[in-house]
Amino acid sequence: QVQLVESGGGLVQPGGSLRLSCAASGSIFSINVMDWYRQAPGKQREYVAHITRAGSTVYADSVKGRFTISRDNAKNTVYLQMNSLKPEDTAVYYCHTSRGDWGQGTQVTVSS
């Protein structure tokens, strides 16, 4: 198991950008898939994006073209670059591993 700590959330205006980080307490090199989920108030947690150990990426349709997921195995960190943010992107964003580890989440609020 690894401990995951997300950071980088905050309040941003529509059209703005944020970069989320997910720092792992141990090596993520051998973890096949790292992904991001989000949960808006009153809604179920939903998938956002994932990246494989080989660097392949997949995105939910709602964020495709605006968000970019990346991983730095040397730093044991996964990132989520979020551009052109919309109010509907407001949620708590969670990091997750294919082994079943979850972080505590970081709040992203998009509002003018």
N, C-alpha and C positions, 0 to 999 in steps of 0.2 A: 504494500500500500504506500501511496505518497500523499502528503498533505498538499493541498492546492490553495493558493491565496491569490484572489483576483484584486486588481487595483486599476485605477484610471477612470473610473466612472465620475459623473458629475452632472451639472446643469449646463446645457448648451442650447443655443438658438437653432431653430429650423434652418437647415442648410449647412450647419456647422459640422465639425469633425471631432472625434475622440479616438484615442487608442487605448484599448484595454490590454492589460497584461495578466497572465496567469503563471505565477511562479510555483514550481514544484519543489518539495523538500528533498526529493531524490532524483535520480536520473530518469529522464523520460525517453532515453535513446531506444530502449527496448519496447516502449509502449506503442502498439500499432496505430491506434487512432486517438487523437486528441480533438475534442470538439467544444463548441460553445452552444449553450441553450439560453433561453430567456423566458421570463415569466412576468407578464403584465398584471396589474391589479385585477382580480376577479377572473383571470383566465388561466388556462392550463399552461404548464411549461411547454415551450416549443423549441424545436431544433432550429439552429441558426446556420452552423457551418461545421465542417470537420476537415482535418488534415491527417493524412496517413504518414507513417514513418518514412515512406519514400517521397513525401512531399506532394502527393496528389490532393486536390481540394475539391470539395463539393459545397454548394450553398443552397439555402432555401430560396425559393423564387422571390420572396419578399425582400431579400437583401442582395440578390445577385446584381453585380455591377456597381454596388455601393460599398460593400464590405469586403475586406481581404483578410484571410486568416494565414498566419505564418507560424513557424516554430523554429526556435534556436536550441538545438539539442545541447550545445556546449553550455548554455546558460540555463538549461532546464526550464525554459519559458516558452509559452505560447502567446501569440498576440492576436488581437482583432482590431484592425484598422477600420473605423467606421466613418464614411464620408457621406455628404448629402443627407444628413440625418433628418428624419421626419418625426412629428409628434407621436406617430404610431410605433416608433422604435422605443418609446419609453417603457422601461422594464428593469427588472433585476437580471443581470447577466451572470450566468454560471459557467464555470469551466468544468469539464468532465473528461474522464479517461475511459478507454475501452475495457479497463479492468473494473470499472464501477466506482471510481473515486469522484467525489464532488467537492467543489469549493464552497465558500460561504456566500458568494455572490457580491456583485458591486452594482450600485444603483445608477442607471442612466436616465436622465430626464431631459426631454427635448421640448422646450417651451419658449415662447417669446415673452 
